[in-house]
Amino acid sequence: MYNNLAYQEAWREELLDGKVVAMAPASAGHTYIADGILSIFRHYLSGRSQR
């Protein structure tokens, strides 16, 4: 059977008190703010030459 890794979601984990636990996904508000910051940087950097 063919497995396409692009469609498999990877589990994010962190170490808390010596135990590996699954991380909670980012909230909608966090994602909205992160997208806004990315947009600001993209706008600022557009048109600038790359070295």
TIVO-2410 file (N, C-alpha, C; in nm, 3 decimals):
# residues 51
REC num residu      c1      c2      c3 atome chaine
REC   1      M   0.084  -0.119   0.000     N      A
REC   1      M   0.000   0.000   0.000    CA      A
REC   1      M   0.088   0.124   0.000     C      A
REC   2      Y   0.048   0.227  -0.070     N      A
REC   2      Y   0.123   0.352  -0.083    CA      A
REC   2      Y   0.089   0.444   0.034     C      A
REC   3      N   0.193   0.492   0.102     N      A
REC   3      N   0.175   0.588   0.211    CA      A
REC   3      N   0.236   0.721   0.171     C      A
REC   4      N   0.156   0.826   0.174     N      A
REC   4      N   0.205   0.960   0.142    CA      A
REC   4      N   0.233   1.032   0.273     C      A
REC   5      L   0.360   1.055   0.303     N      A
REC   5      L   0.398   1.117   0.429    CA      A
REC   5      L   0.351   1.262   0.441     C      A
REC   6      A   0.321   1.326   0.329     N      A
REC   6      A   0.275   1.465   0.334    CA      A
REC   6      A   0.141   1.477   0.403     C      A
REC   7      Y   0.064   1.369   0.407     N      A
REC   7      Y  -0.068   1.373   0.467    CA      A
REC   7      Y  -0.072   1.311   0.607     C      A
REC   8      Q   0.043   1.273   0.659     N      A
REC   8      Q   0.048   1.216   0.793    CA      A
REC   8      Q   0.087   1.325   0.892     C      A
REC   9      E   0.006   1.341   0.993     N      A
REC   9      E   0.033   1.443   1.093    CA      A
REC   9      E   0.132   1.389   1.195     C      A
REC  10      A   0.239   1.463   1.218     N      A
REC  10      A   0.340   1.422   1.316    CA      A
REC  10      A   0.297   1.468   1.455     C      A
REC  11      W   0.314   1.385   1.554     N      A
REC  11      W   0.283   1.421   1.691    CA      A
REC  11      W   0.397   1.502   1.748     C      A
REC  12      R   0.366   1.612   1.811     N      A
REC  12      R   0.466   1.694   1.878    CA      A
REC  12      R   0.467   1.654   2.024     C      A
REC  13      E   0.585   1.638   2.079     N      A
REC  13      E   0.599   1.594   2.217    CA      A
REC  13      E   0.693   1.685   2.292     C      A
REC  14      E   0.678   1.686   2.424     N      A
REC  14      E   0.769   1.760   2.510    CA      A
REC  14      E   0.796   1.679   2.635     C      A
REC  15      L   0.902   1.713   2.704     N      A
REC  15      L   0.941   1.643   2.824    CA      A
REC  15      L   0.901   1.726   2.946     C      A
REC  16      L   0.812   1.672   3.030     N      A
REC  16      L   0.767   1.740   3.151    CA      A
REC  16      L   0.791   1.649   3.271     C      A
REC  17      D   0.869   1.697   3.365     N      A
REC  17      D   0.900   1.619   3.485    CA      A
REC  17      D   0.950   1.479   3.452     C      A
REC  18      G   1.031   1.469   3.348     N      A
REC  18      G   1.091   1.341   3.310    CA      A
REC  18      G   0.999   1.250   3.232     C      A
REC  19      K   0.880   1.297   3.195     N      A
REC  19      K   0.786   1.215   3.119    CA      A
REC  19      K   0.759   1.280   2.984     C      A
REC  20      V   0.750   1.198   2.879     N      A
REC  20      V   0.719   1.248   2.745    CA      A
REC  20      V   0.568   1.258   2.733     C      A
REC  21      V   0.520   1.377   2.701     N      A
REC  21      V   0.376   1.400   2.686    CA      A
REC  21      V   0.349   1.469   2.552     C      A
REC  22      A   0.230   1.446   2.499     N      A
REC  22      A   0.190   1.509   2.373    CA      A
REC  22      A   0.162   1.657   2.399     C      A
REC  23      M   0.204   1.741   2.307     N      A
REC  23      M   0.179   1.885   2.320    CA      A
REC  23      M   0.040   1.917   2.264     C      A
REC  24      A  -0.026   2.011   2.328     N      A
REC  24      A  -0.156   2.058   2.279    CA      A
REC  24      A  -0.135   2.141   2.153     C      A
REC  25      P  -0.228   2.136   2.060     N      A
REC  25      P  -0.215   2.221   1.941    CA      A
REC  25      P  -0.232   2.368   1.978     C      A
REC  26      A  -0.181   2.455   1.894     N      A
REC  26      A  -0.193   2.599   1.917    CA      A
REC  26      A  -0.340   2.640   1.909     C      A
REC  27      S  -0.376   2.737   1.991     N      A
REC  27      S  -0.514   2.788   1.989    CA      A
REC  27      S  -0.537   2.869   1.862     C      A
REC  28      A  -0.663   2.892   1.832     N      A
REC  28      A  -0.698   2.972   1.713    CA      A
REC  28      A  -0.643   3.114   1.726     C      A
REC  29      G  -0.649   3.171   1.847     N      A
REC  29      G  -0.596   3.305   1.868    CA      A
REC  29      G  -0.446   3.313   1.845     C      A
REC  30      H  -0.375   3.212   1.893     N      A
REC  30      H  -0.230   3.207   1.874    CA      A
REC  30      H  -0.196   3.201   1.725     C      A
REC  31      T  -0.267   3.116   1.653     N      A
REC  31      T  -0.243   3.101   1.509    CA      A
REC  31      T  -0.274   3.230   1.436     C      A
REC  32      Y  -0.382   3.299   1.474     N      A
REC  32      Y  -0.421   3.425   1.411    CA      A
REC  32      Y  -0.312   3.531   1.431     C      A
REC  33      I  -0.260   3.542   1.552     N      A
REC  33      I  -0.156   3.640   1.581    CA      A
REC  33      I  -0.025   3.605   1.510     C      A
REC  34      A   0.012   3.477   1.511     N      A
REC  34      A   0.134   3.434   1.442    CA      A
REC  34      A   0.125   3.464   1.293     C      A
REC  35      D   0.008   3.441   1.232     N      A
REC  35      D  -0.010   3.471   1.090    CA      A
REC  35      D   0.003   3.621   1.064     C      A
REC  36      G  -0.048   3.703   1.156     N      A
REC  36      G  -0.037   3.848   1.141    CA      A
REC  36      G   0.107   3.894   1.146     C      A
REC  37      I   0.185   3.840   1.240     N      A
REC  37      I   0.327   3.875   1.251    CA      A
REC  37      I   0.402   3.832   1.126     C      A
REC  38      L   0.373   3.713   1.077     N      A
REC  38      L   0.437   3.665   0.954    CA      A
REC  38      L   0.405   3.758   0.838     C      A
REC  39      S   0.280   3.804   0.830     N      A
REC  39      S   0.240   3.895   0.724    CA      A
REC  39      S   0.316   4.028   0.732     C      A
REC  40      I   0.335   4.078   0.853     N      A
REC  40      I   0.411   4.203   0.872    CA      A
REC  40      I   0.555   4.186   0.823     C      A
REC  41      F   0.619   4.076   0.862     N      A
REC  41      F   0.756   4.050   0.818    CA      A
REC  41      F   0.763   4.033   0.667     C      A
REC  42      R   0.668   3.960   0.610     N      A
REC  42      R   0.668   3.937   0.465    CA      A
REC  42      R   0.655   4.069   0.391     C      A
REC  43      H   0.565   4.156   0.438     N      A
REC  43      H   0.547   4.287   0.376    CA      A
REC  43      H   0.674   4.372   0.389     C      A
REC  44      Y   0.735   4.370   0.507     N      A
REC  44      Y   0.857   4.448   0.532    CA      A
REC  44      Y   0.972   4.401   0.443     C      A
REC  45      L   0.983   4.269   0.426     N      A
REC  45      L   1.096   4.215   0.351    CA      A
REC  45      L   1.074   4.211   0.200     C      A
REC  46      S   0.950   4.228   0.155     N      A
REC  46      S   0.926   4.223   0.010    CA      A
REC  46      S   0.993   4.341  -0.057     C      A
REC  47      G   1.056   4.315  -0.167     N      A
REC  47      G   1.123   4.420  -0.240    CA      A
REC  47      G   1.266   4.444  -0.197     C      A
REC  48      R   1.306   4.385  -0.086     N      A
REC  48      R   1.445   4.400  -0.042    CA      A
REC  48      R   1.532   4.297  -0.114     C      A
REC  49      S   1.655   4.337  -0.144     N      A
REC  49      S   1.745   4.242  -0.213    CA      A
REC  49      S   1.800   4.140  -0.115     C      A
REC  50      Q   1.822   4.022  -0.169     N      A
REC  50      Q   1.881   3.915  -0.089    CA      A
REC  50      Q   2.031   3.914  -0.111     C      A
REC  51      R   2.105   3.887  -0.007     N      A
REC  51      R   2.251   3.880  -0.022    CA      A
REC  51      R   2.295   3.740  -0.040     C      A
***
